[in-house]
Amino acid sequence: MALPHFYLENQVLAQETDAVFALRLADDDAKHARALRLAPSEHIAVIDAAKDYFECEIVSFDRDGCLVRIAQKIEDERFRPTVVLVQGIAKGEKMDGIIRHGTEIGIAGFVPLACERSIVKLDEKKAVARTERWRSIAKSAAMQSGQPDVPDVCEPMGLSAVCEFARNAHAVLVCWEEASSGSIRAAIRGALGAQRVLPEDARVIVVVGPEGGFSRREVSALCDANPFASTVSLGPSILRTETAGLLAPALAIYELGGLS
């Protein structure tokens, strides 16, 4: 059975000098721990602020806090490709689902993109509130699925900001229903091969449009942003944005050696 996972924002366990010490959990993590009814002698997985991975034994847990001792430091050698999803902002709870399930499959980061055809229009106040919600969802999904990191969730960006963000990626895959050809496999292999970049060192960005899709101007701008950007097809079916937003990065992760 997998251990419950917790992430520390401002505590490095290697710096603790006492055998038993207080775990400085964020308020939402402490609430989650209480919901799990963790008890003395139970073990949890802790990823600290230095991104080191520990198995800790609970010594005591009450309203005053959580005291633990380190059972072992875990060397997590699982390979996790760096795939970032730039997702055209979708309406309703679709974005919530994309971030939740995308975190579970190992997407390293999410960039909400405000598109010409986006149904949802967020002002500054709504964008901040929505981003906080998405970050909370990503953290919860990372804890549930045992991810070694909580993926980054950026505040919504416009097209020019995303083009700048994509400039230094090793490959940019623009999913477009009008792409005449081009598979994710071919795009990744071509880009990494041309640059002699290994999958474990690669940073790949996958771009998916909103419900109304991309305009030609947006596709041109995204492809011009990086010399290793290309349009790719996800097959003959017209997919919903929430389907494409999970399928495309999952395929990219698989092609880079993940999900195996």
Salt bridges, closest charged atoms under 4 A:
GLU16 OE2 - ARG24 NH1 3.94
ASP28 OD1 - LYS139 NZ 3.47
ASP29 OD1 - LYS139 NZ 3.27
ASP52 OD1 - LYS73 NZ 3.84
GLU55 OE2 - HIS43 ND1 2.58
GLU57 OE1 - ARG69 NH1 3.67
ASP76 OD2 - ARG78 NH2 2.98
ASP76 OD2 - ARG80 NH2 3.16
ASP96 OD2 - ARG133 NH2 2.50
GLU104 OE1 - HIS101 ND1 3.71
GLU116 OE2 - ARG217 NE 2.64
ASP149 OD1 - LYS51 NZ 3.69
GLU164 OE1 - ARG167 NE 3.13
GLU178 OE1 - ARG216 NH2 2.63
GLU211 OE2 - LYS94 NZ 3.47
GLU242 OE1 - LYS94 NZ 3.88
GLU255 OE2 - ARG185 NE 3.07
